[in-house]
Amino acid sequence: MIYFDPGVLPAYGHGGGGIGAGCGSLYIPSQKVYVFMATNIGCFIDSKLSTKTGEMRDAILMTLLQ
């Protein structure tokens, strides 16, 4: 279990991945909302595409947590 607090709303969840895929789920208690995100972009290899995917994930989460 992870605790995610970007300074807006805290969330709890779990993430995982393997070669070619990754996913994560979060629960935002104050909003009573669950979020699940999955990608089939490789998790173990850094590339411009995987970096952009991470930026998009973070932007989505920040939007949801505001």
PyMOL Python script that loads the backbone (N, CA, C, O; Angstrom):
from pymol import cmd

cmd.read_pdbstr("""\
ATOM      1  N   MET A   1       0.853  -1.169   0.000  1.00  0.00           N
ATOM      2  CA  MET A   1       0.000   0.000   0.000  1.00  0.00           C
ATOM      3  C   MET A   1       0.896   1.229   0.000  1.00  0.00           C
ATOM      4  O   MET A   1       1.928   1.262   0.671  1.00  0.00           O
ATOM      5  N   ILE A   2       0.492   2.232  -0.756  1.00  0.00           N
ATOM      6  CA  ILE A   2       1.225   3.485  -0.790  1.00  0.00           C
ATOM      7  C   ILE A   2       0.330   4.607  -0.279  1.00  0.00           C
ATOM      8  O   ILE A   2      -0.895   4.541  -0.372  1.00  0.00           O
ATOM      9  N   TYR A   3       0.959   5.615   0.250  1.00  0.00           N
ATOM     10  CA  TYR A   3       0.263   6.827   0.673  1.00  0.00           C
ATOM     11  C   TYR A   3       0.738   7.925  -0.261  1.00  0.00           C
ATOM     12  O   TYR A   3       1.938   8.182  -0.358  1.00  0.00           O
ATOM     13  N   PHE A   4      -0.179   8.565  -0.940  1.00  0.00           N
ATOM     14  CA  PHE A   4       0.133   9.588  -1.932  1.00  0.00           C
ATOM     15  C   PHE A   4      -0.472  10.894  -1.469  1.00  0.00           C
ATOM     16  O   PHE A   4      -1.692  11.006  -1.355  1.00  0.00           O
ATOM     17  N   ASP A   5       0.367  11.891  -1.199  1.00  0.00           N
ATOM     18  CA  ASP A   5      -0.126  13.191  -0.756  1.00  0.00           C
ATOM     19  C   ASP A   5       0.647  14.286  -1.478  1.00  0.00           C
ATOM     20  O   ASP A   5       1.728  14.681  -1.040  1.00  0.00           O
ATOM     21  N   PRO A   6       0.092  14.777  -2.584  1.00  0.00           N
ATOM     22  CA  PRO A   6       0.771  15.838  -3.334  1.00  0.00           C
ATOM     23  C   PRO A   6       0.547  17.223  -2.734  1.00  0.00           C
ATOM     24  O   PRO A   6       0.826  18.231  -3.384  1.00  0.00           O
ATOM     25  N   GLY A   7       0.045  17.282  -1.502  1.00  0.00           N
ATOM     26  CA  GLY A   7      -0.213  18.569  -0.877  1.00  0.00           C
ATOM     27  C   GLY A   7      -1.619  19.080  -1.138  1.00  0.00           C
ATOM     28  O   GLY A   7      -1.946  20.208  -0.769  1.00  0.00           O
ATOM     29  N   VAL A   8      -2.452  18.268  -1.769  1.00  0.00           N
ATOM     30  CA  VAL A   8      -3.822  18.677  -2.069  1.00  0.00           C
ATOM     31  C   VAL A   8      -4.772  17.814  -1.244  1.00  0.00           C
ATOM     32  O   VAL A   8      -5.326  18.286  -0.251  1.00  0.00           O
ATOM     33  N   LEU A   9      -4.965  16.574  -1.637  1.00  0.00           N
ATOM     34  CA  LEU A   9      -5.771  15.606  -0.901  1.00  0.00           C
ATOM     35  C   LEU A   9      -4.990  14.307  -0.801  1.00  0.00           C
ATOM     36  O   LEU A   9      -4.416  13.863  -1.795  1.00  0.00           O
ATOM     37  N   PRO A  10      -4.952  13.687   0.369  1.00  0.00           N
ATOM     38  CA  PRO A  10      -4.241  12.417   0.477  1.00  0.00           C
ATOM     39  C   PRO A  10      -5.017  11.283  -0.188  1.00  0.00           C
ATOM     40  O   PRO A  10      -6.246  11.304  -0.256  1.00  0.00           O
ATOM     41  N   ALA A  11      -4.274  10.298  -0.675  1.00  0.00           N
ATOM     42  CA  ALA A  11      -4.865   9.115  -1.303  1.00  0.00           C
ATOM     43  C   ALA A  11      -4.041   7.900  -0.907  1.00  0.00           C
ATOM     44  O   ALA A  11      -2.858   8.022  -0.587  1.00  0.00           O
ATOM     45  N   TYR A  12      -4.658   6.745  -0.927  1.00  0.00           N
ATOM     46  CA  TYR A  12      -4.003   5.484  -0.599  1.00  0.00           C
ATOM     47  C   TYR A  12      -4.154   4.544  -1.788  1.00  0.00           C
ATOM     48  O   TYR A  12      -5.176   4.571  -2.475  1.00  0.00           O
ATOM     49  N   GLY A  13      -3.157   3.724  -2.033  1.00  0.00           N
ATOM     50  CA  GLY A  13      -3.294   2.835  -3.171  1.00  0.00           C
ATOM     51  C   GLY A  13      -2.162   1.857  -3.307  1.00  0.00           C
ATOM     52  O   GLY A  13      -1.385   1.624  -2.382  1.00  0.00           O
ATOM     53  N   HIS A  14      -2.093   1.289  -4.497  1.00  0.00           N
ATOM     54  CA  HIS A  14      -1.091   0.277  -4.802  1.00  0.00           C
ATOM     55  C   HIS A  14      -0.814   0.319  -6.298  1.00  0.00           C
ATOM     56  O   HIS A  14      -1.727   0.530  -7.097  1.00  0.00           O
ATOM     57  N   GLY A  15       0.417   0.123  -6.668  1.00  0.00           N
ATOM     58  CA  GLY A  15       0.781   0.094  -8.082  1.00  0.00           C
ATOM     59  C   GLY A  15       1.654  -1.107  -8.369  1.00  0.00           C
ATOM     60  O   GLY A  15       2.206  -1.732  -7.463  1.00  0.00           O
ATOM     61  N   GLY A  16       1.766  -1.411  -9.629  1.00  0.00           N
ATOM     62  CA  GLY A  16       2.610  -2.525 -10.020  1.00  0.00           C
ATOM     63  C   GLY A  16       2.846  -2.504 -11.511  1.00  0.00           C
ATOM     64  O   GLY A  16       2.247  -1.709 -12.235  1.00  0.00           O
ATOM     65  N   GLY A  17       3.703  -3.361 -11.957  1.00  0.00           N
ATOM     66  CA  GLY A  17       3.975  -3.399 -13.383  1.00  0.00           C
ATOM     67  C   GLY A  17       4.939  -4.518 -13.716  1.00  0.00           C
ATOM     68  O   GLY A  17       5.472  -5.207 -12.847  1.00  0.00           O
ATOM     69  N   GLY A  18       5.133  -4.662 -14.984  1.00  0.00           N
ATOM     70  CA  GLY A  18       6.049  -5.647 -15.491  1.00  0.00           C
ATOM     71  C   GLY A  18       6.558  -5.179 -16.837  1.00  0.00           C
ATOM     72  O   GLY A  18       6.375  -4.018 -17.202  1.00  0.00           O
ATOM     73  N   ILE A  19       7.176  -6.044 -17.556  1.00  0.00           N
ATOM     74  CA  ILE A  19       7.700  -5.678 -18.861  1.00  0.00           C
ATOM     75  C   ILE A  19       6.532  -5.365 -19.784  1.00  0.00           C
ATOM     76  O   ILE A  19       5.733  -6.243 -20.110  1.00  0.00           O
ATOM     77  N   GLY A  20       6.440  -4.127 -20.196  1.00  0.00           N
ATOM     78  CA  GLY A  20       5.413  -3.721 -21.154  1.00  0.00           C
ATOM     79  C   GLY A  20       4.093  -3.252 -20.582  1.00  0.00           C
ATOM     80  O   GLY A  20       3.199  -2.901 -21.353  1.00  0.00           O
ATOM     81  N   ALA A  21       3.924  -3.227 -19.266  1.00  0.00           N
ATOM     82  CA  ALA A  21       2.635  -2.806 -18.719  1.00  0.00           C
ATOM     83  C   ALA A  21       2.811  -2.298 -17.291  1.00  0.00           C
ATOM     84  O   ALA A  21       3.769  -2.647 -16.601  1.00  0.00           O
ATOM     85  N   GLY A  22       1.877  -1.480 -16.875  1.00  0.00           N
ATOM     86  CA  GLY A  22       1.875  -0.987 -15.514  1.00  0.00           C
ATOM     87  C   GLY A  22       0.477  -0.538 -15.133  1.00  0.00           C
ATOM     88  O   GLY A  22      -0.337  -0.216 -15.998  1.00  0.00           O
ATOM     89  N   CYS A  23       0.200  -0.516 -13.834  1.00  0.00           N
ATOM     90  CA  CYS A  23      -1.105  -0.073 -13.385  1.00  0.00           C
ATOM     91  C   CYS A  23      -1.005   0.422 -11.947  1.00  0.00           C
ATOM     92  O   CYS A  23      -0.020   0.188 -11.248  1.00  0.00           O
ATOM     93  N   GLY A  24      -2.042   1.100 -11.542  1.00  0.00           N
ATOM     94  CA  GLY A  24      -2.108   1.574 -10.174  1.00  0.00           C
ATOM     95  C   GLY A  24      -3.546   1.892  -9.814  1.00  0.00           C
ATOM     96  O   GLY A  24      -4.349   2.247 -10.676  1.00  0.00           O
ATOM     97  N   SER A  25      -3.862   1.764  -8.552  1.00  0.00           N
ATOM     98  CA  SER A  25      -5.187   2.130  -8.078  1.00  0.00           C
ATOM     99  C   SER A  25      -5.019   2.996  -6.836  1.00  0.00           C
ATOM    100  O   SER A  25      -4.110   2.789  -6.032  1.00  0.00           O
ATOM    101  N   LEU A  26      -5.903   3.957  -6.701  1.00  0.00           N
ATOM    102  CA  LEU A  26      -5.885   4.866  -5.562  1.00  0.00           C
ATOM    103  C   LEU A  26      -7.286   5.015  -5.010  1.00  0.00           C
ATOM    104  O   LEU A  26      -8.272   4.929  -5.742  1.00  0.00           O
ATOM    105  N   TYR A  27      -7.362   5.238  -3.707  1.00  0.00           N
ATOM    106  CA  TYR A  27      -8.618   5.600  -3.063  1.00  0.00           C
ATOM    107  C   TYR A  27      -8.419   6.967  -2.439  1.00  0.00           C
ATOM    108  O   TYR A  27      -7.461   7.177  -1.695  1.00  0.00           O
ATOM    109  N   ILE A  28      -9.316   7.898  -2.734  1.00  0.00           N
ATOM    110  CA  ILE A  28      -9.273   9.246  -2.186  1.00  0.00           C
ATOM    111  C   ILE A  28     -10.400   9.347  -1.161  1.00  0.00           C
ATOM    112  O   ILE A  28     -11.544   9.611  -1.531  1.00  0.00           O
ATOM    113  N   PRO A  29     -10.091   9.138   0.140  1.00  0.00           N
ATOM    114  CA  PRO A  29     -11.130   9.052   1.162  1.00  0.00           C
ATOM    115  C   PRO A  29     -12.040  10.280   1.253  1.00  0.00           C
ATOM    116  O   PRO A  29     -13.254  10.136   1.398  1.00  0.00           O
ATOM    117  N   SER A  30     -11.478  11.462   1.171  1.00  0.00           N
ATOM    118  CA  SER A  30     -12.301  12.658   1.343  1.00  0.00           C
ATOM    119  C   SER A  30     -13.313  12.839   0.216  1.00  0.00           C
ATOM    120  O   SER A  30     -14.327  13.513   0.397  1.00  0.00           O
ATOM    121  N   GLN A  31     -13.050  12.247  -0.937  1.00  0.00           N
ATOM    122  CA  GLN A  31     -13.964  12.342  -2.076  1.00  0.00           C
ATOM    123  C   GLN A  31     -14.763  11.057  -2.292  1.00  0.00           C
ATOM    124  O   GLN A  31     -15.671  11.011  -3.123  1.00  0.00           O
ATOM    125  N   LYS A  32     -14.412  10.008  -1.530  1.00  0.00           N
ATOM    126  CA  LYS A  32     -15.027   8.687  -1.681  1.00  0.00           C
ATOM    127  C   LYS A  32     -14.944   8.224  -3.150  1.00  0.00           C
ATOM    128  O   LYS A  32     -15.927   7.780  -3.743  1.00  0.00           O
ATOM    129  N   VAL A  33     -13.731   8.349  -3.705  1.00  0.00           N
ATOM    130  CA  VAL A  33     -13.502   8.036  -5.118  1.00  0.00           C
ATOM    131  C   VAL A  33     -12.352   7.041  -5.233  1.00  0.00           C
ATOM    132  O   VAL A  33     -11.335   7.167  -4.551  1.00  0.00           O
ATOM    133  N   TYR A  34     -12.528   6.051  -6.105  1.00  0.00           N
ATOM    134  CA  TYR A  34     -11.469   5.126  -6.477  1.00  0.00           C
ATOM    135  C   TYR A  34     -10.996   5.477  -7.880  1.00  0.00           C
ATOM    136  O   TYR A  34     -11.802   5.826  -8.742  1.00  0.00           O
ATOM    137  N   VAL A  35      -9.697   5.386  -8.107  1.00  0.00           N
ATOM    138  CA  VAL A  35      -9.121   5.659  -9.415  1.00  0.00           C
ATOM    139  C   VAL A  35      -8.249   4.468  -9.798  1.00  0.00           C
ATOM    140  O   VAL A  35      -7.428   4.010  -9.004  1.00  0.00           O
ATOM    141  N   PHE A  36      -8.432   3.973 -11.014  1.00  0.00           N
ATOM    142  CA  PHE A  36      -7.580   2.909 -11.540  1.00  0.00           C
ATOM    143  C   PHE A  36      -7.010   3.384 -12.862  1.00  0.00           C
ATOM    144  O   PHE A  36      -7.744   3.867 -13.725  1.00  0.00           O
ATOM    145  N   MET A  37      -5.696   3.248 -13.023  1.00  0.00           N
ATOM    146  CA  MET A  37      -5.042   3.648 -14.262  1.00  0.00           C
ATOM    147  C   MET A  37      -4.145   2.508 -14.717  1.00  0.00           C
ATOM    148  O   MET A  37      -3.470   1.869 -13.910  1.00  0.00           O
ATOM    149  N   ALA A  38      -4.149   2.265 -16.022  1.00  0.00           N
ATOM    150  CA  ALA A  38      -3.304   1.206 -16.583  1.00  0.00           C
ATOM    151  C   ALA A  38      -2.702   1.697 -17.888  1.00  0.00           C
ATOM    152  O   ALA A  38      -3.288   2.519 -18.593  1.00  0.00           O
ATOM    153  N   THR A  39      -1.533   1.185 -18.190  1.00  0.00           N
ATOM    154  CA  THR A  39      -0.861   1.520 -19.440  1.00  0.00           C
ATOM    155  C   THR A  39      -0.135   0.289 -19.962  1.00  0.00           C
ATOM    156  O   THR A  39       0.257  -0.593 -19.198  1.00  0.00           O
ATOM    157  N   ASN A  40       0.034   0.247 -21.255  1.00  0.00           N
ATOM    158  CA  ASN A  40       0.847  -0.829 -21.809  1.00  0.00           C
ATOM    159  C   ASN A  40       2.152  -0.263 -22.360  1.00  0.00           C
ATOM    160  O   ASN A  40       2.739  -0.809 -23.294  1.00  0.00           O
ATOM    161  N   ILE A  41       2.590   0.839 -21.762  1.00  0.00           N
ATOM    162  CA  ILE A  41       3.909   1.409 -22.045  1.00  0.00           C
ATOM    163  C   ILE A  41       4.878   0.730 -21.080  1.00  0.00           C
ATOM    164  O   ILE A  41       4.586   0.622 -19.889  1.00  0.00           O
ATOM    165  N   GLY A  42       6.008   0.280 -21.570  1.00  0.00           N
ATOM    166  CA  GLY A  42       6.987  -0.416 -20.740  1.00  0.00           C
ATOM    167  C   GLY A  42       7.349   0.332 -19.472  1.00  0.00           C
ATOM    168  O   GLY A  42       7.543   1.547 -19.496  1.00  0.00           O
ATOM    169  N   CYS A  43       7.438  -0.382 -18.375  1.00  0.00           N
ATOM    170  CA  CYS A  43       7.719   0.223 -17.067  1.00  0.00           C
ATOM    171  C   CYS A  43       9.199   0.206 -16.712  1.00  0.00           C
ATOM    172  O   CYS A  43       9.655   1.042 -15.932  1.00  0.00           O
ATOM    173  N   PHE A  44       9.946  -0.720 -17.265  1.00  0.00           N
ATOM    174  CA  PHE A  44      11.336  -0.883 -16.847  1.00  0.00           C
ATOM    175  C   PHE A  44      12.338  -0.170 -17.750  1.00  0.00           C
ATOM    176  O   PHE A  44      13.522  -0.087 -17.425  1.00  0.00           O
ATOM    177  N   ILE A  45      11.863   0.342 -18.882  1.00  0.00           N
ATOM    178  CA  ILE A  45      12.765   0.992 -19.824  1.00  0.00           C
ATOM    179  C   ILE A  45      12.407   2.472 -19.896  1.00  0.00           C
ATOM    180  O   ILE A  45      11.279   2.828 -20.238  1.00  0.00           O
ATOM    181  N   ASP A  46      13.371   3.330 -19.573  1.00  0.00           N
ATOM    182  CA  ASP A  46      13.128   4.769 -19.663  1.00  0.00           C
ATOM    183  C   ASP A  46      13.231   5.212 -21.111  1.00  0.00           C
ATOM    184  O   ASP A  46      14.185   4.872 -21.811  1.00  0.00           O
ATOM    185  N   SER A  47      12.255   5.960 -21.547  1.00  0.00           N
ATOM    186  CA  SER A  47      12.252   6.515 -22.893  1.00  0.00           C
ATOM    187  C   SER A  47      11.458   7.811 -22.865  1.00  0.00           C
ATOM    188  O   SER A  47      10.826   8.126 -21.857  1.00  0.00           O
ATOM    189  N   LYS A  48      11.481   8.564 -23.953  1.00  0.00           N
ATOM    190  CA  LYS A  48      10.696   9.789 -24.017  1.00  0.00           C
ATOM    191  C   LYS A  48       9.210   9.482 -23.860  1.00  0.00           C
ATOM    192  O   LYS A  48       8.476  10.240 -23.225  1.00  0.00           O
ATOM    193  N   LEU A  49       8.774   8.376 -24.438  1.00  0.00           N
ATOM    194  CA  LEU A  49       7.365   7.996 -24.358  1.00  0.00           C
ATOM    195  C   LEU A  49       6.962   7.617 -22.939  1.00  0.00           C
ATOM    196  O   LEU A  49       5.900   8.028 -22.473  1.00  0.00           O
ATOM    197  N   SER A  50       7.791   6.840 -22.245  1.00  0.00           N
ATOM    198  CA  SER A  50       7.438   6.465 -20.875  1.00  0.00           C
ATOM    199  C   SER A  50       7.504   7.676 -19.944  1.00  0.00           C
ATOM    200  O   SER A  50       6.728   7.758 -18.991  1.00  0.00           O
ATOM    201  N   THR A  51       8.411   8.609 -20.201  1.00  0.00           N
ATOM    202  CA  THR A  51       8.477   9.840 -19.415  1.00  0.00           C
ATOM    203  C   THR A  51       7.205  10.664 -19.617  1.00  0.00           C
ATOM    204  O   THR A  51       6.632  11.173 -18.654  1.00  0.00           O
ATOM    205  N   LYS A  52       6.770  10.793 -20.865  1.00  0.00           N
ATOM    206  CA  LYS A  52       5.546  11.550 -21.166  1.00  0.00           C
ATOM    207  C   LYS A  52       4.331  10.876 -20.528  1.00  0.00           C
ATOM    208  O   LYS A  52       3.444  11.560 -20.017  1.00  0.00           O
ATOM    209  N   THR A  53       4.285   9.552 -20.552  1.00  0.00           N
ATOM    210  CA  THR A  53       3.188   8.819 -19.927  1.00  0.00           C
ATOM    211  C   THR A  53       3.135   9.111 -18.428  1.00  0.00           C
ATOM    212  O   THR A  53       2.054   9.302 -17.871  1.00  0.00           O
ATOM    213  N   GLY A  54       4.288   9.146 -17.777  1.00  0.00           N
ATOM    214  CA  GLY A  54       4.342   9.479 -16.358  1.00  0.00           C
ATOM    215  C   GLY A  54       3.870  10.885 -16.073  1.00  0.00           C
ATOM    216  O   GLY A  54       3.181  11.128 -15.082  1.00  0.00           O
ATOM    217  N   GLU A  55       4.240  11.821 -16.948  1.00  0.00           N
ATOM    218  CA  GLU A  55       3.779  13.198 -16.790  1.00  0.00           C
ATOM    219  C   GLU A  55       2.256  13.291 -16.939  1.00  0.00           C
ATOM    220  O   GLU A  55       1.593  14.015 -16.197  1.00  0.00           O
ATOM    221  N   MET A  56       1.713  12.547 -17.907  1.00  0.00           N
ATOM    222  CA  MET A  56       0.262  12.539 -18.099  1.00  0.00           C
ATOM    223  C   MET A  56      -0.441  11.938 -16.892  1.00  0.00           C
ATOM    224  O   MET A  56      -1.472  12.447 -16.452  1.00  0.00           O
ATOM    225  N   ARG A  57       0.115  10.850 -16.353  1.00  0.00           N
ATOM    226  CA  ARG A  57      -0.464  10.220 -15.162  1.00  0.00           C
ATOM    227  C   ARG A  57      -0.505  11.211 -14.009  1.00  0.00           C
ATOM    228  O   ARG A  57      -1.525  11.346 -13.333  1.00  0.00           O
ATOM    229  N   ASP A  58       0.610  11.905 -13.786  1.00  0.00           N
ATOM    230  CA  ASP A  58       0.673  12.861 -12.685  1.00  0.00           C
ATOM    231  C   ASP A  58      -0.304  14.013 -12.880  1.00  0.00           C
ATOM    232  O   ASP A  58      -0.915  14.467 -11.913  1.00  0.00           O
ATOM    233  N   ALA A  59      -0.462  14.493 -14.108  1.00  0.00           N
ATOM    234  CA  ALA A  59      -1.404  15.571 -14.394  1.00  0.00           C
ATOM    235  C   ALA A  59      -2.841  15.132 -14.136  1.00  0.00           C
ATOM    236  O   ALA A  59      -3.636  15.898 -13.592  1.00  0.00           O
ATOM    237  N   ILE A  60      -3.176  13.902 -14.523  1.00  0.00           N
ATOM    238  CA  ILE A  60      -4.523  13.364 -14.275  1.00  0.00           C
ATOM    239  C   ILE A  60      -4.778  13.261 -12.775  1.00  0.00           C
ATOM    240  O   ILE A  60      -5.835  13.665 -12.291  1.00  0.00           O
ATOM    241  N   LEU A  61      -3.805  12.721 -12.040  1.00  0.00           N
ATOM    242  CA  LEU A  61      -3.972  12.573 -10.591  1.00  0.00           C
ATOM    243  C   LEU A  61      -4.103  13.932  -9.905  1.00  0.00           C
ATOM    244  O   LEU A  61      -4.939  14.091  -9.016  1.00  0.00           O
ATOM    245  N   MET A  62      -3.303  14.901 -10.296  1.00  0.00           N
ATOM    246  CA  MET A  62      -3.394  16.226  -9.681  1.00  0.00           C
ATOM    247  C   MET A  62      -4.761  16.856  -9.969  1.00  0.00           C
ATOM    248  O   MET A  62      -5.328  17.522  -9.103  1.00  0.00           O
ATOM    249  N   THR A  63      -5.280  16.653 -11.154  1.00  0.00           N
ATOM    250  CA  THR A  63      -6.611  17.181 -11.489  1.00  0.00           C
ATOM    251  C   THR A  63      -7.676  16.534 -10.612  1.00  0.00           C
ATOM    252  O   THR A  63      -8.566  17.216 -10.104  1.00  0.00           O
ATOM    253  N   LEU A  64      -7.585  15.220 -10.436  1.00  0.00           N
ATOM    254  CA  LEU A  64      -8.559  14.509  -9.620  1.00  0.00           C
ATOM    255  C   LEU A  64      -8.458  14.874  -8.146  1.00  0.00           C
ATOM    256  O   LEU A  64      -9.462  14.846  -7.433  1.00  0.00           O
ATOM    257  N   LEU A  65      -7.279  15.211  -7.687  1.00  0.00           N
ATOM    258  CA  LEU A  65      -7.065  15.490  -6.274  1.00  0.00           C
ATOM    259  C   LEU A  65      -7.315  16.952  -5.897  1.00  0.00           C
ATOM    260  O   LEU A  65      -7.185  17.312  -4.727  1.00  0.00           O
ATOM    261  N   GLN A  66      -7.662  17.777  -6.841  1.00  0.00           N
ATOM    262  CA  GLN A  66      -7.919  19.193  -6.534  1.00  0.00           C
ATOM    263  C   GLN A  66      -9.348  19.388  -6.090  1.00  0.00           C
ATOM    264  O   GLN A  66      -9.753  20.511  -5.788  1.00  0.00           O
TER     265      GLN A  66
END
""", "prot")
cmd.dss("prot")
cmd.show_as("cartoon", "prot")
cmd.util.cbc("prot")
cmd.orient("prot")
